[in-house]
Amino acid sequence: MEKRLGFVGIIVENRRQTAPRVNEMLTQFGDLIVARTGIPYPKRACCVITLVVDATTDELGRLTGRLGQLEGVSVKSALSKAGSNRS
C-alpha cells in the first residue's frame, strides 16, 4: 500500500489527565509523524494537536482508531489523493 501525505486534528479534553496517554501513543506512531503542533487552551482545560503524517490508509486508521478510543479525545484526519513521488 502506498503512503500519502495527510493531517490529523486531535482535541484533548481534560488535558492534565489525558495528555500523557495521548503523548505515549503518538510516540508509538512516531515514524509516521512528519510534524506536530500542540496548542494548550487553559480556558477550556483542553489542547489541540495537529499532526502532519506520511502514512498508508491502514497506518493512519490504526493511529486514529487507537487515539479515538481514549476517553476525552476527538480525532479527525485526511490523506492526500495522490501517493508519494518516491521511487
C-alpha positions, -999 to +999 in steps of 0.1 A: +000+000+000+013+035-009+020+061+017+003+095+013+007+129+030-021+139+054-031+155+086-046+146+119-065+170+142-068+160+178-087+177+206-077+165+241-102+173+268-093+172+305-057+178+294-039+171+326-053+136+329-055+126+292-024+142+276+002+118+289-017+088+273-020+107+240+017+116+241+026+080+248+005+068+218+020+094+195+055+083+204+045+047+194+035+060+160+064+085+157+076+070+124+045+083+107+047+118+121+064+145+099+054+175+121+035+182+153+020+213+167+003+214+202-017+244+215-029+243+251-063+261+257-064+265+295-098+284+294-114+251+284-089+227+301-081+212+267-055+213+240-054+210+202-028+189+185-022+190+147-001+163+130+013+161+095+017+125+086+031+103+058+012+071+061-008+044+044-046+043+050-041+013+073-014+030+093-035+062+097-065+041+106-046+023+134-033+057+148-066+075+147-086+044+159-064+040+190-065+077+198-103+078+193-107+051+219-092+073+246-118+090+268-119+127+261-101+126+228-117+136+195-098+129+162-103+138+125-079+130+097-075+132+059-049+119+034-040+134+000-054+117-030-020+112-047+007+089-033+043+098-028+066+105-057+094+084-042+109+057-064 
